[in-house]
Amino acid sequence: MNYSIIIHIIGWILKFQAAFMALPLVTSLIYREKDGFIFLIIIGLCLLAGTALTFKKPANNVFHTKEGCVIVALSWIVLSLTGALPFTLSGSIPNYIDAIFETVSGFTTTGASVLSRVEALSHCMLIWRSFTHWIGGMGVLVFLLCLLPQINGYHMSLMRAESPGPTVSKLVPKVQSTAKILYTIYFGMTMLQILLLLLGKMPLFDAICTAFGTAGTGGFGIHSDSIAGYSTYIQVVVTIFMILFGVNFTFYYLVLTKKIRTALKIEEVRVYFATIVLSVLVIAVNIRHLYGNMGIALKDAAFQVGSIITTTGFATADFNLWPELSRTILVLLMFIGACAGSTGGGIKVSRLIILFKAIRKELVLYLHPSAVKKVKMDGKSIPHEVVRSTNIFMSTYVLIFAVSVLIISLDNFDLITNFTSVAATLNNIGPGLEVVGPTGNFAMFSYPSKIVLIFDMLAGRLEIFPLLLLFSKSTWKKF
């Protein structure tokens, strides 16, 4: 284990955290809010600690998969612990565990909240809360790769540990160039959404916060009714961009480089859009009697399907009141999630495609034991290692899910609340059903349960294994 490079990069993470907090600090100056002084103090502390950790250059700049996973997991924990301080020190969220829950929910783009009335927060706290979504959406380590070319480790170790999906590939030969391309697309789409929201007469502050929540597929709203209070135009814009941010960013790169035919052949993207269209149509038909208007039913169905499958968590309606068929479809979409290589959470469409194809392969082998059959996606054979890792991921996922539901059941809430609470946090969605529905929150859970849900949010965002490696003794051996 190369401890020196881990300490060095954690130091840089603290410096980046200081830079990130400049946005809420500027916001506090614009709105003349006293909470800005809190950000100024934390910026100073982060810079001081970061400088101390990066003062001595590591003797060995190279890191491998083990160090990459540890760096990613510790970086997200450090970001969350320091990011929670403004909420606690300002009194916005007095309890530090609650503040950590809110901050982890932000950075992991979950959107689950302990706040019953978000309007009570100052503008600088609201924009920091939403900005954590944007930071966590693409991944802070991906951002780090853009700016720290002097680190000579295997950068794919960082990208694999932080990027969602069963496989991670480079768009161009250099990993740092890939990171820059990803962030350019991410930033460009965010700015485009802000512009379109402004055209719909949405206030600038609201537009920025909403775009941050949409881009990171996080879903923190700045009003208690989420997006329901805005115009139909704004709801449609948010619906479109939620779905777009759930697409594998490789698709956009191929489109921008005029490889449109190749982009359209990506099987995961086609299945993703087909799932959305089918779900919207079924739910719209199922809820039309509640609205008396098929057009409005389609609008709300499209919004909620886009919000849930991309794990954004915004809401325009209380789907807790929808018929059981619609609620069941939404719960299933919680597990499916968005595409690999997007900012969305969940199991990922590509993993489910691999699992279904692996099952079909096994059925063929049962009938024809001597047959040679490979699992393919996009016309290419999927390596056995990817299939194996997908199976292990699913097994670990189910185990963590079951244990989490068991532990939080000690709070004695109903089964639907417990089940969807874990589904909403492990899949980085935000709202669940019943007590934690779109009009509820997670404040009523005990602190032990909140710690379990915090772990679930981090595990879901980091694809489980980088976080679990922190608890393995062999991870920390020097050689």
Secondary structure, DSSP 8 states (H G I E B T S, - for coil): --HHHHHHHHHHHHHHHHHHTHHHHHHHHHTT-TTHHHHHHHHHHHHHHHHHHHSS--S-----HHHHHHHHHHHHHHHHHHHTHHHHHHTSS-SHHHHHHHHHHHHTT----S-S-GGGS-HHHHHHHHHHHHHHHH-HHHHHHHH-TT--S-HHHHHHHHS-SS----SSSSHHHHHHHHHHHHHHHHHHHHHHHHHTT--HHHHHHHHHHHHTT----SSTTTTTTS-HHHHHHHHHHHHHHTS-HHHHHHHHTT-HHHHHT-HHHHHHHHHHHHHHHHHHHHHHHHHS-HHHHHHHHHHHHHHHHTT----SS-GGGS-HHHHHHHHHHHHH-S-TTSS--SS-HHHHHHHHHHHHHHHHHHH-TT-----EETTEE--HHHHHHHHHHHHHHHHHHHHHHHHHGGG---HHHHHHHHHHHHTT----SGGGSTT--STTS-HHHHHHHHHHHHHHHTTSHHHHGGG-GGGG---
